[in-house]
Amino acid sequence: MYAVVKTGGKQYRVAEGEVLRVEKLAGESGEEITLDRVLLVKNDAGVTVGRPFLDGASVKAQILRQDRARKIVVFHKKRRQGYKKKVGHRQPFTELKITAIQA
């Protein structure tokens, strides 16, 4: 059984017991959260697709940690102009463990 959920402007295919990183969500480590924007659920009965979301479907997940990703360096340069600019960025993320899918 798996589901497709939408969070942080992205869509993720999730199954029970899976660990995934998503855009930062509110909550502390160890807290239980519910993702209710479910687009699709596949189980033994078949595939159910929402328009755009499924009513009554949800995915329960536990927050494992809140952290920031590795630094990404953004470097701009214009040749022969003496112009260069270097900026770093670390994107915050939330690591989730999927505990249950309710169709």
Helices and strands as residue ranges (DSSP letters): E 2-7, E 10-15, E 19-23, E 32-35, E 38-43, E 46-49, E 58-68, E 72-78, E 83-89, E 92-102
